[in-house]
Amino acid sequence: MKNLRKSVLFIVIILIFNICNVYAKEDLKVDAKAVLLMEEESGEIVYEKNVDESYPPASITKLMTYLIAMEDITKGRLGLDDLVVISKKASNERGATYYLRENETMKLRDLIEAMMIVSSNDAAMAIAEYVGEDEEKFVASMNQKAKEIGMTNTHFENPNGMPEEGKGNRMSARDIATLARYLLKNYKMEMLPLTNTEKFINTKRRFEKETTNHLLKMIPEVDGLKTGYTDEAGYCLASTMSVAGQDTNFRLISVVLGTESDGMRVRESKKVLEYGKNNYVKEKILDQDEMIDEMNLFKINDLPINLLPKKDLYIFGPKEGIVKKKEISLLKKRTLRVKKGEKLGSVAITLYNDEVVHMDLVSDRDINDVSVGVFIRNYKFIFAGVLSSLW
């Protein structure tokens, strides 16, 4: 029995080791045409492969369709409960479908859910025709929005990513991440409940279908975003997940394009996200309640001041060596009075990537008056300090 327990423990340890394996960047190999891993808030890219080359994005296109629709909803031009009449063109869309019928009416809300959860091509076309008045105008809006938000290697021909002979949609991994980041910034609360849904059910239509994003079941923290597949594009996946940290949480965005199978896009996306989770952190570099330095006003011991950062500072970076050095500089003080929160200096922090960030240092207290005794004992230092600060 003891030997059996040891054997089971050994197997468990091996499994844990494999699950928690920490890749170094040079050891991370991703089997896909293009790969990108980005931290959402900073936009910092921590892993990349062919990120500026344009590829067919397949149904990842629908993230832009969602954005155009949501902007019109936010502006009040449209409502989620608007009734959409399904056109013949929309009802004839092939591939993943919501089985829409010509001339039936559907709420815009239901079409958006079908598009985002189960990637319905007919729902995407119906949305485009309703929001843009016709497909051509809607696609023009898609291309205009791509330019506005900095997607420089993107071109859309249709709202759902279906291939078209001699042409078709094209997006780079960097542009997909840019779009995902924009959506998370502006529509996170509306979008993630949809992209985190594992099964879409509409009992009235007797429709039930699981999402194509099988990564949701493998990593609980993953809550989006969109799969894509065509013969030309291969299997693609744009993912996002929240990572719990000791100081604060952060969010990763992953893009994997052009893998050979559904299982491969899930496996490679999982590999990329776990690399980010295991190797990076969002760390509190400065705490506004913790003294970073101290000084004595005019170098007088009876006038001590603690210097505090003006605000908390969080930095995303590697778990080891996120800060290289800190350099503190103090201002010359011109008066005998100091207010709590008044700037008295600054700190320059050199980060792991040689970027330098600056933060004001402020007083932790008021010094309104210098007592007569302190002034008499130190009047030479005080006059010298005031005079020197004027030059």
C-alpha positions in Angstrom: 0.0 0.0 0.0 2.9 2.4 0.9 4.5 1.8 -2.5 1.2 2.4 -4.3 0.8 5.7 -2.5 4.3 6.7 -3.5 3.6 5.8 -7.1 0.4 7.8 -7.2 2.2 10.8 -5.6 4.9 10.6 -8.2 2.4 10.6 -11.0 0.6 13.6 -9.5 3.8 15.5 -9.2 4.7 14.8 -12.8 1.3 15.9 -13.9 1.5 19.1 -11.9 5.0 19.8 -13.3 3.7 19.4 -16.8 0.7 21.6 -16.2 2.7 24.4 -14.6 5.7 24.2 -16.9 7.2 27.7 -17.4 8.5 28.4 -20.8 11.3 30.7 -21.5 10.5 32.9 -24.5 13.3 31.2 -26.6 11.8 27.8 -25.8 8.2 28.8 -26.7 7.4 27.3 -30.2 4.0 27.8 -31.5 2.8 25.8 -34.5 0.7 28.5 -36.4 1.2 30.9 -39.3 1.0 33.9 -37.0 0.9 34.4 -33.3 0.6 37.3 -30.9 0.4 37.7 -27.1 -0.5 41.1 -25.7 -1.3 42.6 -22.3 -4.6 44.4 -22.7 -4.1 47.7 -20.7 -0.6 48.5 -21.8 -0.8 47.0 -25.3 2.6 45.5 -24.7 3.4 42.5 -27.0 5.3 39.8 -25.2 5.4 37.2 -27.9 5.0 37.6 -31.7 5.4 35.7 -34.9 4.5 37.1 -38.3 2.2 39.7 -36.6 2.1 42.2 -39.5 1.4 39.8 -42.3 -2.2 39.7 -43.5 -4.1 36.4 -43.5 -7.8 35.4 -44.1 -9.3 35.8 -40.6 -12.5 33.8 -41.3 -15.1 34.4 -38.6 -12.8 36.5 -36.5 -14.2 39.1 -38.9 -17.3 39.1 -36.8 -15.6 41.0 -34.0 -15.6 44.1 -36.3 -19.3 43.4 -37.2 -20.1 43.3 -33.5 -18.2 46.6 -33.0 -20.0 48.5 -35.7 -23.4 47.3 -34.4 -22.6 48.1 -30.8 -21.5 51.7 -31.7 -24.8 52.4 -33.3 -26.6 50.9 -30.4 -24.6 53.0 -28.0 -25.3 56.2 -30.0 -29.1 55.4 -29.8 -29.5 54.9 -33.5 -30.5 51.3 -32.9 -31.9 49.1 -30.1 -31.2 45.6 -29.1 -35.0 44.9 -29.3 -35.3 46.2 -32.8 -37.0 43.8 -35.2 -34.9 42.8 -38.2 -36.5 41.5 -41.4 -34.4 38.7 -42.8 -33.5 39.1 -46.5 -33.1 36.4 -49.1 -29.3 37.0 -49.2 -29.0 36.6 -45.4 -31.1 33.5 -45.4 -28.9 31.9 -48.1 -25.6 32.4 -46.3 -23.7 29.1 -46.0 -21.4 27.7 -43.4 -22.3 28.1 -39.7 -26.0 29.1 -39.7 -28.9 30.1 -37.4 -31.3 28.7 -40.0 -32.8 32.1 -40.7 -35.7 32.2 -43.2 -36.5 34.9 -45.7 -39.0 37.5 -44.5 -39.0 36.3 -40.9 -38.3 38.9 -38.2 -35.8 38.5 -35.5 -34.7 40.8 -32.6 -31.3 42.4 -33.2 -30.3 41.0 -29.8 -30.9 37.4 -30.9 -28.9 37.9 -34.1 -25.9 39.3 -32.2 -26.0 36.4 -29.7 -26.1 33.9 -32.5 -23.2 35.6 -34.3 -21.0 35.9 -31.3 -21.7 32.6 -29.6 -22.1 30.1 -32.4 -20.6 32.2 -35.3 -23.7 32.3 -37.4 -22.9 33.6 -40.9 -26.6 34.3 -41.7 -27.0 36.3 -38.5 -23.9 38.4 -39.3 -25.2 39.2 -42.8 -28.6 40.2 -41.4 -27.0 42.5 -38.8 -24.9 44.1 -41.5 -27.9 44.7 -43.8 -29.9 46.2 -40.9 -27.2 48.3 -39.4 -25.7 49.6 -42.6 -28.9 49.6 -44.7 -27.1 47.2 -47.1 -24.0 45.0 -47.0 -21.8 47.4 -49.1 -22.4 50.4 -46.9 -21.7 48.3 -43.8 -18.5 46.9 -45.1 -17.4 50.4 -45.9 -18.0 51.3 -42.2 -15.9 48.3 -41.2 -13.0 49.4 -43.3 -13.3 53.0 -42.0 -13.4 51.9 -38.4 -10.3 49.7 -39.0 -8.4 52.7 -40.1 -9.6 54.8 -37.2 -8.4 52.5 -34.5 -5.0 51.8 -36.2 -5.6 48.5 -38.0 -3.1 49.0 -40.8 -3.0 45.6 -42.4 -6.7 44.9 -42.7 -9.3 44.9 -45.4 -12.9 43.7 -45.3 -15.0 42.5 -48.2 -17.9 41.0 -46.2 -19.3 41.0 -42.6 -18.8 37.4 -41.7 -15.5 36.2 -43.1 -16.8 33.8 -45.7 -14.3 33.3 -48.6 -15.0 34.9 -51.9 -13.4 33.9 -55.2 -10.5 36.1 -56.1 -10.8 38.3 -52.9 -11.8 38.1 -49.3 -11.2 39.6 -45.9 -7.6 40.0 -44.7 -6.3 40.8 -41.2 -3.0 40.7 -39.4 -2.5 39.2 -35.9 -1.5 42.7 -34.7 -4.7 44.2 -36.1 -6.9 41.4 -34.6 -5.3 42.1 -31.2 -5.8 45.9 -31.7 -9.5 45.3 -32.4 -9.9 42.9 -29.4 -8.2 45.5 -27.2 -10.5 48.2 -28.4 -13.6 46.1 -27.8 -12.5 45.1 -24.3 -11.9 48.8 -23.5 -15.3 50.0 -24.8 -17.6 47.0 -24.6 -16.2 44.5 -22.1 -19.3 44.3 -20.0 -21.5 43.7 -23.0 -19.2 41.4 -25.0 -17.7 38.9 -22.5 -20.9 37.4 -21.3 -21.6 36.4 -24.9 -18.1 35.2 -25.8 -17.9 33.3 -22.5 -21.1 31.3 -23.2 -20.5 27.7 -24.0 -23.9 26.9 -25.4 -26.5 29.0 -27.2 -30.1 27.9 -26.8 -33.3 29.4 -28.3 -36.2 27.2 -27.3 -38.7 29.0 -29.5 -36.6 28.1 -32.6 -35.7 24.7 -31.2 -32.1 25.8 -31.7 -29.3 24.5 -29.5 -25.6 24.6 -30.3 -22.3 24.6 -28.5 -19.7 27.4 -29.1 -16.8 26.5 -31.3 -14.4 28.0 -28.7 -13.4 24.8 -26.9 -10.7 26.7 -25.0 -13.4 27.9 -22.6 -13.7 24.5 -21.1 -9.9 24.0 -20.8 -9.0 27.2 -19.0 -11.7 28.6 -16.7 -10.2 32.1 -16.8 -10.6 32.3 -20.6 -13.8 34.3 -21.5 -13.5 34.9 -25.2 -13.2 35.8 -27.9 -13.7 34.4 -31.4 -12.9 31.4 -33.5 -12.5 31.3 -37.2 -12.2 28.6 -39.9 -12.2 28.3 -43.7 -10.1 26.1 -45.9 -7.9 29.1 -46.8 -7.6 30.5 -43.4 -7.1 27.3 -41.5 -8.2 27.2 -37.8 -7.9 30.5 -36.0 -8.6 31.7 -32.5 -8.5 35.1 -30.8 -8.6 34.6 -27.0 -8.6 36.6 -23.9 -8.2 35.7 -20.2 -7.9 37.4 -16.9 -4.8 36.5 -14.8 -5.0 36.9 -11.0 -1.9 38.5 -9.6 -0.6 39.2 -6.1 -0.9 43.0 -6.5 -3.6 43.2 -9.2 -5.1 41.3 -12.0 -4.2 41.7 -15.7 -5.7 40.5 -18.9 -4.0 38.8 -21.8 -5.0 38.8 -25.5 -3.8 35.9 -27.7 -4.1 35.6 -31.5 -3.3 32.3 -33.2 -3.9 32.1 -37.0 -3.6 29.3 -39.5 -3.3 26.1 -37.6 -4.2 22.7 -39.1 -7.0 21.6 -36.8 -9.4 22.7 -34.1 -7.4 20.7 -31.6 -4.2 22.4 -32.6 -5.6 26.0 -32.4 -6.8 25.2 -28.9 -3.5 23.6 -27.8 -1.4 26.4 -29.3 -3.6 29.1 -27.8 -3.4 27.4 -24.4 0.4 27.2 -24.7 0.6 30.9 -25.5 -1.7 32.1 -22.7 0.0 29.9 -20.1 3.3 31.2 -21.2 2.0 34.7 -20.4 0.4 33.7 -17.1 3.5 31.8 -15.8 6.2 34.3 -16.9 4.6 37.8 -16.5 3.1 39.8 -13.7 1.5 43.2 -13.1 3.4 44.5 -10.1 2.9 47.5 -7.8 6.2 49.3 -8.3 5.2 52.3 -6.2 2.7 52.5 -3.3 1.3 56.0 -2.6 1.1 55.1 1.1 4.7 53.9 1.4 7.7 56.3 1.9 10.2 56.1 -0.9 12.7 58.6 0.6 12.9 61.2 3.4 14.3 64.7 3.7 14.7 67.5 6.1 13.5 70.9 5.0 16.6 73.1 4.5 18.6 70.1 6.0 17.2 70.9 9.4 16.6 67.8 11.5 13.6 69.5 13.3 11.8 69.7 9.9 11.5 66.1 8.7 9.4 65.2 5.7 8.6 61.7 4.3 8.4 61.6 0.5 5.6 59.6 -1.0 4.7 58.7 -4.6 1.9 60.9 -5.9 -0.1 57.7 -6.8 0.2 54.0 -7.0 2.1 52.7 -10.1 1.6 49.3 -11.6 3.8 47.9 -14.3 3.3 44.9 -16.4 6.5 42.9 -17.1 8.5 39.7 -16.4 8.2 38.2 -13.0 11.9 38.5 -12.5 13.8 41.8 -12.9 10.9 44.1 -13.7 12.8 47.1 -12.3 16.5 47.8 -13.1 17.0 50.9 -11.0 15.4 53.9 -9.3 16.9 57.4 -9.2 15.5 60.1 -6.9 15.9 63.9 -7.5 14.7 66.6 -5.1 13.5 70.1 -5.9 15.0 73.2 -4.3 12.5 74.5 -1.7 11.8 78.3 -1.9 9.5 78.9 1.1 9.3 77.9 4.7 5.8 76.4 4.3 5.0 73.0 2.8 1.6 71.5 2.1 0.7 67.9 2.4 0.8 66.5 -1.1 3.0 69.2 -2.5 5.6 68.1 -5.0 9.1 68.1 -3.6 10.9 65.8 -6.0 10.5 62.9 -8.5 11.7 59.4 -9.0 12.8 58.0 -12.4 12.4 54.2 -12.7 14.2 52.3 -15.4 12.3 49.1 -16.3 13.4 45.8 -17.6 13.0 47.0 -21.2 15.0 50.2 -20.6 11.8 52.3 -20.6 12.0 55.0 -18.0 8.8 56.1 -16.1 8.7 59.1 -13.9 6.6 59.8 -10.8 6.3 62.9 -8.6 7.3 62.6 -4.9 5.1 64.6 -2.5 5.2 65.6 1.1 3.4 63.4 3.7 2.6 66.4 5.9 2.1 70.1 6.3 4.8 72.4 7.6 3.0 75.7 8.1 5.3 77.5 10.6 8.8 77.2 11.8 9.0 77.8 15.5 11.1 80.7 16.9 13.5 78.3 18.6 14.1 76.3 15.4 14.4 79.5 13.3 17.0 81.0 15.7 19.1 77.9 15.9 19.1 77.4 12.1 18.6 80.9 10.6 21.9 80.5 8.6 20.7 77.3 6.9 17.3 78.8 6.3 18.6 82.0 4.7 21.1 80.1 2.7 18.5 77.6 1.5 16.0 80.4 0.5 18.7 82.3 -1.4 20.0 79.3 -3.2 16.6 78.3 -4.4 16.2 81.7 -6.0 19.1 81.2 -8.3 
